[in-house]
């Protein structure tokens, strides 16, 4: 899978259940009006923390009808710090606000798509 040079931004959301144990990165995609955003893809890419350069990008995962993505593509090595990419159906980068990287442990993120 090709990495994209356009950078996107994410807003990281806390899950309402603080005691939940995550076994994957979970994303909720919404529009600015709060409605779910289906038909988009989340892709995670490694980053060299000393240079900021992108490394391996893993297969994108598609949001379901409720805008939910559980990120578990084949070959994905697991929790770590990754750059978050949001892609449309044509695999073009889509902008969204907030943090652009995951935490080193699994968790939930809400990505708000700018219209």
N, C-alpha and C positions, 0 to 999 in steps of 0.2 A: 504494500500500500504506500502510496506517495505521501510525503509530508507537505503541508501547505505553508507558504511563507507568510500568509496573512495571519496575524495573531488575533485571537478572540479573548474576551474577558468573561469571567463567571462570577456570579454572586453565590457565595457558599451559604447554604442554609442548614441550620441545626434541625435534627429530627425532633419531633415533639416528645418522643419517648427517649429520654436521655440514657436509659439503661439498655437500649437495644444494642446487641452485638452484631456488627456487620460482617458479612463474609464476601462482600464485593463493594465496589463503588456504585452507589445508587444515585441516579440523576432524575430530577423532575424538571421538565421543560415547560415553561409557560410564557405567554405573551405578557406585555406590560399591563394589560387589563386583567390578568390573572387566569385567563382561559388556557387550557392545556394546548401545547404545541406538538402535534403529531407529524410524522413524516420527516423529521430531522434526525440526524445521526450525531452521536458523541464518539470522538476518537481521542485516545490518550497516546502521548508521545513522550519518550524519555528525554531528559534534558541534562546536559553536562553542567552541573552546578557551578563550576569554576569559570566556564566560558559563556554559558547561556545558550550554547548551540544545541539544536534539536538532534536527537539520535533516532532510535527506532520508533516508528509509529505503528501501532497495532490496529487491527481491523476495526472499522467503525461499527457501532451497534445502534440499531434503529429504535426510536421512541415508539411506544405503542399508542393506541387511541387516547390514552389518558396522559400522554406526554412522559411516560416512565421509561427509564432505561436502567437495566441491571447489567453492568459492564463486565462480561465474562467471555471475551472472544478466545478462540483457540490460540494457544501459544502465549497467552498473556501470563507474565511471570508472577503477578500478584502485587500486593500493596507496595507503594513507593511514591516518590515525588514525580508527578507527570504533568506535562502541559496539557490543558484541556482544549480540544478543538470542537467546535460545533459546526456541522455541515448541513447544507440543504440536500434535496434529493439528487441534485446534479454534482454533489460532492464539492461544492463551493463553500468557502468559509462564510460564516454568519456571525455578526457581532452580537455580543451580549456583555452585560456589565459585571464588575466586581473582580474577584481574584481570578487568576488564569491558571493556577496549578492546584493539584490535589494535595492533601496532607499525606504524610508517610504511612498512615493507617487508613483502613477502609472507613467510609462514612457516607453521609447523604449530602447532596448538593442540589440547590435549586438554581437553574439557569434561566434568566429572564431575557427573552429575545426582544431586541429593539425592532420596532416596525418602521 
